[in-house]
Amino acid sequence: MPSILHWSRVWSWCLLLAAGVLLAVPGLRGQTSGSAELLYVGNNHAGTISVIEVPGYKVIGNFNALPDVPPANRPAGAVVDDVVGSGKGDVLYISRGILRDVVAFSTESEQLLWRVPTGGVADHFALSPDDRYLFVSVENEGHVLVIDTMKRAAVGTFESGPGPHGMRVSHDGKRVYNGCITGNQITIADASTFAIIKRIQFDEGVRPFDITADENRMYVQVSKLHGFVEVDLRTGRLAKTIHLPVPDGVSHQKEYPHTAHHGLALTPDGRHLGIAATMASYAAILSVPALDLLATIPVGEHPSWVIPSLDGRHFYVSARLGDSVSVISIEQRKEIARVKVGDYPQRMWTMRVPKRRTTN
């Protein structure tokens, strides 16, 4: 008859096997078993956040991103600028442009947790991989503000140049990349000391960009280009300019900042690049590293942001004048859903959220 020790060993092996199976399932590592994947959409003019379920692709909630601002005091225009979520999925950070601050919301209760003033206009921002620091472009001040999310306070700055805008943090969390619209450059800084490492110059204003995981290549949109520039980060040189289709009668935005394309992102595996052709109202899919154009797909009017799904199978594209988000299948190379959201949607973030109480 098997001994108690024998059954103890069998039970231990079962537990190890079960743990291995769970870790092998995509999306379960570091997440609770009941976590749900949600897409958060910042409605710039409405001052709200739309919450979209994935899959299903329908709005399951909206919450006010300005609960601390009395209606009578609410400014007109660009309010919700950028949205970024924590690695644990428990906090959503929002830069509130002309309110000149960054705020944190609980994804469970959708209630305001804290606010940090930025002094100037809060634009794009990025979160360090350890969830500790937010790097915020202060658009009218020419610098990047560093916010400590634990101290809930600003702890430093570094000079980026005129019109800081796009922001990325390297995959290892050691470097911060900031692009300037009017400064026509990308500044690379040390994420710990905030010291400037390198500046890369462009002929036009720098719009959205992304970097490969190994930091060998960077793909950069510039203001008037219907396409993007490939940069060799090892040398700092512009390696290639990719021109994308321009329909008849389409130009760049006439008024400053002269946007042609605004929205660019790599899939998690680095094999595909998604592009928002803003003035032409299409999304493009390209292969990486060859940069072959695989498809152009009509979306809502004036798409202005692109992010990949967590599994890398889709691109989400927000259309600021269409008040919609398109779900693009990379494999099928077509739009599989279009979701109506709030007024002037732009930045988005997708993450797994452990708990969410509200169903409004």
N, C-alpha and C positions, 0 to 999 in steps of 0.2 A: 504493500500500500504506500503511495507517495507520501513523503514526509511533509510537515508544515513548511520546512525550509524550501522544498521543491516547489510547492505552490506559491510561496513568496517570490521565488525567482521567476516563475512563469508570469505572475502578476506584474512584476517589475518590467519584464520584456514587453508585455502588452501595453503598459503605459508609455514606454519609450517609442514603440511602434506607432501608437496613436499620435504622440507628439510629433513624430517625423512626418506623418501624413498631413497633419494640420499645417506644419511649416512649409510643406511642399505645395500647398494650395495657394495660388496667387492672391494677394490682398489680405491674407489672414495674419501674416507675420506682424506683430506689434499692434494688432487690432483686436477688439473684443469680438466674440462670435456673433453678436447681434448688431455690429456696426453696419451702417448703410452708406453707400456712395451717393454723395449729393454734389450738385453743381450750383455754386453761388454766383449770381450775376449782379453786378453793381449797376443800378439805373442812375446814371449821372445826374440828369435833370430832375428826376422824380425824388431823389434822395432816399431811395429804398433798395432793398436787396431781395431779389427773387430767388427762391429755392426750388431747384429742379431735381426730381428723382432720376437716378440712373440704375438700370435701364427704365424704360417707361416713357421718359422724356416728357413729363408734364409738370407744370408748376404746382407744388404742394404747399407753398407758403410764401408770404411776403412780409418783411418786417421793416420798420422805420429805422433808417440809419441816423436820424437826427432827433432822438427822443429827448435830448437835453436842450433843444432849441425851440423856444416858443414859436408857434406859427407866425406871429406878427413880426418876429425878428429874423425869420428865415430868409437868407439871401437868394436872389434869382440866379439861374445859370448853373455852372459846373459845381456840384456839391460832392457827390461820391466819385472819387477819382480811381483809386486802385483798391483791390481786395486781395488779401493773402491769408492763407490758413496755416495753423500750427501743424506740426508733424503728428501730434496726437489726435488732431481733429476736434479739439475741444474749444478752440478760440479762433475767431475770425477777426483779422485786423483790417481796418479801413482808413485810407487817407482821404480826408475830407477837404479837398482843394482849397476853395476860397474861405472856408472856416479856419484854415491854417492850423490843422491839428491831425493827429492820428488817434484813433479810438480802437478799443478792443471790445468784442462782443462774445458772450458765451454762446456756443452753437447749441447747447442743450436748452437754455431758457430764452435765447435770442435777446437777452438784456445787456445793456451797457455795463461793462466792467470798469473801465478807466479811460482817461483821456490825457494825452500829452501834447501841449502846444508846440508848433514847429516854427513859430516866428513869421515865416513867409509862407507862400502858397505850397501846400503839400501835394506832390505829384506822384510819380511811380515810386515803388519801394520794393524791397526784397528782404526776406528773413533768412538768417543764418541756419545751416542744417541742424544745429542743436537747439533751435527755437529761442536763443538768448537775445540776439540783436536784430533790430530792424534798421535797415539803411534806407533813408528817405531822401529823395530829391526835393530840395527846396527851390522851386523853379525860379523865383525872382531874386534869390539871394546868392546864387552861384556856388552853392556848397551842398554837401551831403550831410544830413543830420543822423547821428547814431543814437538809437533809443534802446535802452536796456529793458527788456520785457519783464524781468524780475523786479528791478528797482522802479519800473514804471516811470522812467525819467530819461531825459537826454543826457548822454555821457560823453559826447565828443562830436567833432565835425572833421571833414576834410574838403579842401577846395577842389571843385570839379571843373569849373569854367562856366561861362555864361549859358543860362538856360538848361540846367541839368534835367534829365528826362528819364530815359530807359535805365533799368537797373537789373543786374544779375549778380549772384554770388556763385563762386566756383563750387563744384561738386564736393570738394574736400573742405569747403568753408574758409579757406585761407586768403582768398582774394575777392575784392569787390570790383565789379565793372560798372561804370556809369557813363552814359552817353549824353552829349549836350546838343541841343537843337541849334542855338545861336553860336555856340563855341566850336561847332564842327569837329568834335573830337570825342574819343573815348578815353576816360581816365581809369587806370587800374591801380587800386590801392591795397595795402596790406589790411586785412580784416581785423587784425589785433591791435596794431599800432596806428592805423589810419595814415601811414606814410605813403606817399605816392611812389609807385613802382615804375610806371610807364604811361606815356600819353601817345595815342595814335590819331593822326590827323586825317580828315576827310575833306572833300571839296564842298560838301553841303552839310546841312544839319543832320545829326544822327537821330534816327527814329528807333523803333524796336529792333532788338538784336537777340541772338542766342549763341551760346558757345558749346562746343562738343565736350563730352565728359573728360577727355584727356587734355583739354585746353590747347589743342593744336590748331583748331579752326574756329572761326567766328563768322556768322552770317549777319549782315547789317543792312537794314533799310535806311536810305537817306531821303531827304524831303521830296525832291522832284523826280526821283527815279521810279519808273514802273518796273520794279525788280528789286535786286539787292546786290550787295558786294560780298564776296568771300575774302576773308582776311587770314593770312598765315600768321598765327600768333607767335610762332617761334622766331620770326623775323620782324614782325610788325608791319609787313608789307601787304598792300592790297593785291591779292592773287588773281582775282577774276571778277568781272561784272556780268551778272545774269540779267538779261532783258526779258521781261514777260509780256504777253500779248496786250496791246492797247487797242480797244475797240474804236471805231470811227467816232469822232466827236468828243472823245474823252481826253482830258488833260489833267494836270495836277490842280489841287485846290488853289483858287485865285488869291485868296487872302492868306496872310501869314497864319500858320507855319508852312503853307504850300505843300500839303500832304498829297502824295500820289498813292503810296501803299503804307498802311499802318497796321501791323500785326504779323508776327513771325514767331514760330516755335518749332523745336525739334521734338520728335517722339522720344519716349524714355529709352528705347534701344538705339537711338541715334540714326535710324535707317530712313526716316522720312522727315521732310520739312513742310510745314503748313504756312501758307501765305494769305494774308487778307489784302486783296487788290481793292483798296478803299474806293477810289473814284470810279473804278470799272465794275464794282459790285459783283465780284466773283472771288472764290477761294481757289487757290492752286495747291497741288500736291507735287512735290519733287522728290526724287530719290537722292539719297546721300550715301557715299560721297560724290557720285557722278554728277549730281545736280541736273539730271534729266527731268524735263517737265512731263509728268505722268497724266495730269488732268487739270482742267479748269472747270469749276462748278458754279453755276449761278446761285447766289444767296440773296439775303435781304439787302436793301439799299444802304450803301456806305458801310461795309464791314470794317471794323476798326480794331479787332483783337482776335487772337487765336491761341487756344491752349489744347494740348492733347488729353485724351481720357487717361485714366490711371493705367489701363491695360495696353495703351498705345494703339488701339484699333480704330479710334475715331479722333477727329478734330472737332472742337466746338468753336464756332465763329459767331461773334456778336455783330449785329447790324445796327448801327446807332440811329439811322433814320428810318429803318424798318421796324424798330422796337421788337426785334426778334433775335433768337439764337438758332443757328443751323447746326445740325449734327451731321457730320460728313464721315461716311464710311471710307476708310483708306483702301481696304481690299476691293470694295465695289466701285470706288471712285465716283460716288454720287451722294447727294443729300438724302438722308433717310428720315429726317424729321426736321420740322421747323416749329419752334416754340415761341409763342407770343409772351413778352415780358413787359417791363415798365418803360418809361420815357427815357430815351437815349441811353441804351445799354452799351457798356464798353468793357471794362475789365471783368475777368471771371476767375474763379478758383474751384477746383474739384478735389474732394478729399473724402475719406471715410469718417463718419461722425458716430461716435459710440452711443450717444443718447441725444434725442431731440424730443422735447415735451410738447412743443406747440404744434398745432395743426391748422393755423389760420390761413 
